[in-house]
Amino acid sequence: MSAHAEAHGNPHIAHHFADVHQQQEAHTLGMWTFLATEVMFFGGLFLAFIVYHIVYPEAFIYGSGKLSVLYGGINTFFLILSSLTMALAVHAAQVGNQKGLRRFLIFTIALAFAFLGVKTIEWGEKVQHHLIPGPHFDITPTLHHAPGTEPTPKDLEHYKHDLEQFEHYKKLDPMLERHTQIFYLLYFIMTGLHGIHVIIGIGILFWIYLRARRGEFHEQWNTPVELTGLYWHFVDLVWIYLFPVIYLIHRH
């Protein structure tokens, strides 16, 4: 502990800050500055997506139509709920509710893992259906049915609908396959980078949880919890924009 911290009676004050409030303001400003750079980073990707959507509207509508709105909606629910639990964790830290802080941090971590689980299933289906950009990319409709069984009328109906959609957009855009690859390239980049931010967030949340178990946060000092909350709300906000922009184009 530094002599400066001892003089203030607070071991959490660094030597170059006058008091805990000045230190908290500096840390908060630093986090907002970091989030501003993140906004510019994701903003460039959103801009690229919008520009290519304008240039190749048929391919982007067709590609979006192959995404699962159900998966996207479930993940949206998970992240919105995790924002609530994170906000409750911050509040618990501010009022000195140690048990509540630990409980809500665990809830937030569990919801983050649930989000990643759904995303893993979704990506796995894209691999299975050859929708990974590259030499094996293929958007030609195929008849899906349970192995070892005959296609059901519902399977045939889905296949007929998919084929009609494919032929319709193929007439509008003769290079539909190539242009749809651009959609999926941006889809994997944007959702993948967002997923990386979720994984990083899980690591930070777990670190905060371990410190909370040691009783480090209380009414007078809980800045790390608040800053983690800001980061997590940003991650949630990015997905709130990703979901309609990528998943709901075809519905428009």
Disulfide bonds with the S-S distance in Angstrom:
none
